[in-house]
Amino acid sequence: MTNLLFLCGSLRAASSSRALAQTLMDRIADRADSELADIGALPHYNADVEGDPTVAAFVEKVGAADGVVFVTPEYNYSIPGLLKNAIDWASRPAFESVFKGKRCLVATVSGGATGGVRAQSHLKYTLNGMLARVHLDKEIVVPFANAKVEDGTFTDADILSFAGAQLDDFLGTLGT
Ligand SMILES: Cc1cc2nc3c(=O)[nH]c(=O)nc-3n(C[C@H](O)[C@H](O)[C@H](O)COP(=O)(O)O)c2cc1C
């Protein structure tokens, strides 16, 4: 079965982005094996550190995934440091990392009206810099995301339908 790795840019228990990631993972459970990476367990990036087992396991998971799905909030007009840290670990060697050629799908959320559009563009720019293959389609941006979560489940039917369709398209590109 297709194997997807989800990366979420928020650690908080009531995270709307993680709720969206989890709800999307549940929706495609019959078609894909999905895992939410524990990027909070990664140490801060340090080029002097080699052989860290947590880092090695994460990089291996990115490398083994058929596709990587990012679901992240916007922090201060960009992506959270947590997520950038994880990306940086998996980005070496430059232009030859596990992200080279990797199919990636991006969804952003925000507590406000803009849905994380600035984080979305920053993340795609970063992925381009690693020669990842960013899925090109209408952008998945989720405004007022906290109001769309109940008991850890993302509940907005319109956004789930839209994001679910993009995810289906993305799944269709994997292996091609
Ligand atoms: C440090 C920090 C910076 C933030 N910066 C932005 C921002 O630039 N734009 C925005 O729309 N929301 C911003 N927010 C609000 C987040 O969009 C909101 O808290 C969102 O719910 C976080 O995602 P989560 O629910 O997955 O934790 C910020 C929140 C934090 C904690």
The ligand as an ORCA input file, in Angstrom:
! r2SCAN-3c Opt
* xyz 0 1
  C       4.321     31.909     17.838
  C       3.041     32.074     17.045
  C       3.045     32.857     15.922
  C       1.894     32.983     15.161
  N       1.932     33.709     14.006
  C       0.861     33.711     13.178
  C       0.947     34.323     11.896
  O       1.959     34.865     11.499
  N      -0.148     34.260     11.098
  C      -1.314     33.660     11.496
  O      -2.269     33.626     10.731
  N      -1.419     33.066     12.721
  C      -0.349     33.078     13.566
  N      -0.434     32.473     14.786
  C      -1.705     31.889     15.207
  C      -1.813     30.443     14.738
  O      -2.289     30.455     13.405
  C      -2.803     29.679     15.613
  O      -2.367     29.706     16.955
  C      -2.972     28.244     15.130
  O      -4.078     27.689     15.784
  C      -1.740     27.413     15.422
  O      -1.887     26.129     14.846
  P      -2.292     24.848     15.699
  O      -3.764     25.014     16.028
  O      -2.032     23.680     14.820
  O      -1.466     24.828     16.959
  C       0.703     32.347     15.570
  C       0.717     31.579     16.734
  C       1.857     31.446     17.464
  C       1.844     30.568     18.700
*
